[in-house]
Amino acid sequence: MSDSKPEDNRDMRASSANLRLAPAEIAETDLIIDGVSKRFNTREGTVTAVDGMSFSIERGEFVSIIGPSGCGKSTIFSILGGLVRSFDGRVTVNGEEISGPHPAIGMVFQEESTFPWRTVIDNVAFPLEVQGVAKAQRYEIARRFIDMVGLAGFEQRYPSELSGGMRQRVAIARTLVFEPKILLMDEPFAALDEQTRLLLGDKVLKIQQDLRQTTLLITHNITEAVQLSDRVIIMTFRPGRVKRIVDIRLPRPRHGDVVSSEAFGRYVAEIWSDLREEASRGMAETEAGARQSKA
Ligand SMILES: Nc1ncnc2c1ncn2[C@@H]1O[C@H](COP(=O)(O)OP(=O)(O)OP(=O)(O)O)[C@@H](O)[C@H]1O
């Protein structure tokens, strides 16, 4: 375990300014976000959701983005997933600039996304069915991922017969089934209670350790970010910029009990002190906006 204080672990590989990576570094980099900005035109004027964000994610790395409500996390997620096509800057996957959904990227969403009319196995096997994989083979592959998310024995259940946490595991297995090189997750555990969230975090840790997938998690939850990540990107409140990147030097493989270690507590406190500033600013601006629209 590293004795260094979290505040010493500022990662200067990425900043909110320009990003210049050495060629050797690019070879090990799966995802590069280079000077990305996104503005929305609204009735109240132009909103800059994301402003000049730059960071990179290396192969097999687990990175979380954390920031207050409205800081542009979902906007970044949608840009990386190819769901928003008009933005400034560049996003590259394995050196290839994206201009829409990229086959190397799999996405897990916050909202309920299982198909209620399909059993667990038919939900998980769905992407393979679309690809025309024969039933016996797609079931075999789907079973592997159902097992991985801890749902073996529930293959024939319908989503309505499962808990929220189990349904989210079905959604994760369904994304994993086509073995994306890069996994993007937008607050996948937001609707779950704290205990389920921590236990699911353990599952995600294990899966990521087994598959060594490059993973980007968008979250509000500091505990979750520290538990799972190699690095945590803290965003500023509007416009969303990279405020700071914290290296989480907790030992790997990580287990659930890491959350009770002293170093873990220090990271949580450190990230919260940065985040509190941004969240307070967000709250003050929201309240001022509400007062203005009342007047
Ligand atoms: N389609 C849109 N049209 C106009 N404004 C938008 C649109 N999408 C996002 N915004 C604005 O951009 C800013 C960032 O929104 P975004 O949803 O990315 O933030 P967030 O950090 O994901 O928030 P939350 O944590 O509450 O989900 C907000 O001010 C939001 O109102």
The ligand as a Tripos MOL2 file, in Angstrom:
@<TRIPOS>MOLECULE
LIG
   31    33     1     0     0
SMALL
NO_CHARGES

@<TRIPOS>ATOM
      1 N1        -29.5570   18.1310  -24.8090 N.pl3     1 LIG1
      2 C1        -29.2850   19.1780  -24.0340 C.ar      1 LIG1
      3 N2        -29.7760   20.4050  -24.3110 N.ar      1 LIG1
      4 C2        -29.4840   21.4760  -23.5500 C.ar      1 LIG1
      5 N3        -28.6940   21.4270  -22.4550 N.ar      1 LIG1
      6 C3        -28.1840   20.2360  -22.1110 C.ar      1 LIG1
      7 C4        -28.4440   19.0430  -22.8730 C.ar      1 LIG1
      8 N4        -27.7880   18.0020  -22.2870 N.ar      1 LIG1
      9 C5        -27.1530   18.5170  -21.2140 C.ar      1 LIG1
     10 N5        -27.3890   19.8470  -21.1100 N.ar      1 LIG1
     11 C6        -26.8390   20.7600  -20.0950 C.3       1 LIG1
     12 O1        -25.4450   20.5380  -20.0060 O.3       1 LIG1
     13 C7        -25.0080   20.5380  -18.6620 C.3       1 LIG1
     14 C8        -24.3410   19.2230  -18.3370 C.3       1 LIG1
     15 O2        -25.3410   18.1810  -18.3390 O.3       1 LIG1
     16 P1        -24.9990   16.6410  -18.0750 P.3       1 LIG1
     17 O3        -26.2880   15.8810  -18.1170 O.co2     1 LIG1
     18 O4        -23.9270   16.1970  -18.9820 O.co2     1 LIG1
     19 O5        -24.4360   16.7120  -16.5720 O.3       1 LIG1
     20 P2        -24.2270   15.5420  -15.5150 P.3       1 LIG1
     21 O6        -22.9540   15.8570  -14.8230 O.co2     1 LIG1
     22 O7        -24.3350   14.2160  -16.1820 O.co2     1 LIG1
     23 O8        -25.4560   15.7470  -14.5370 O.3       1 LIG1
     24 P3        -26.1580   14.6730  -13.5660 P.3       1 LIG1
     25 O9        -25.0860   14.1940  -12.6490 O.co2     1 LIG1
     26 O10       -27.1980   15.4970  -12.8560 O.co2     1 LIG1
     27 O11       -26.7230   13.6010  -14.4420 O.co2     1 LIG1
     28 C9        -26.2410   20.8180  -17.8180 C.3       1 LIG1
     29 O12       -26.2830   22.2040  -17.5610 O.3       1 LIG1
     30 C10       -27.3860   20.4140  -18.7000 C.3       1 LIG1
     31 O13       -28.5430   21.1650  -18.4220 O.3       1 LIG1
@<TRIPOS>BOND
     1     1     2 1
     2     2     3 ar
     3     2     7 ar
     4     3     4 ar
     5     4     5 ar
     6     5     6 ar
     7     6     7 ar
     8     6    10 ar
     9     7     8 ar
    10     8     9 ar
    11     9    10 ar
    12    10    11 1
    13    11    12 1
    14    11    30 1
    15    12    13 1
    16    13    14 1
    17    13    28 1
    18    14    15 1
    19    15    16 1
    20    16    17 2
    21    16    18 1
    22    16    19 1
    23    19    20 1
    24    20    21 2
    25    20    22 1
    26    20    23 1
    27    23    24 1
    28    24    25 2
    29    24    26 1
    30    24    27 1
    31    28    29 1
    32    28    30 1
    33    30    31 1
@<TRIPOS>SUBSTRUCTURE
     1 LIG1         1 GROUP 0 **** ****
